[in-house]
Amino acid sequence: MIWVRYFASLRERLGVSEEHLDWYEELGTVSALRASLCGRGGVWADSLAPDQQVLCAVNQELSPPGAQVRDGDEVAFFPPVTGG
């Protein structure tokens, strides 16, 4: 099982802050997990589409799309943050 968390505007658009998902080998990377979530359609596909700027962290470390996702991991999706 993996714990998926959504932050900031993503949380607001998706209407959920976190969820637990059964882990299986096909969800082995950040990009595979993101594609699976997009497969839900609607706001999920719109918000997490490949052309949307969405960052990801696996176990609280910023991670690229090819990063591994393993059973028991925490995966967080969030929009880019600007500061000044």
ABEGO torsion letter per residue (X at the ends): XBBBBBBEAAAAAAGBABBBBBBBAAAABAAAAAAAAAAAEEAAAAAABAABBBBBBBGGBBBBAABBBBBGBBBBBBBBBBBX
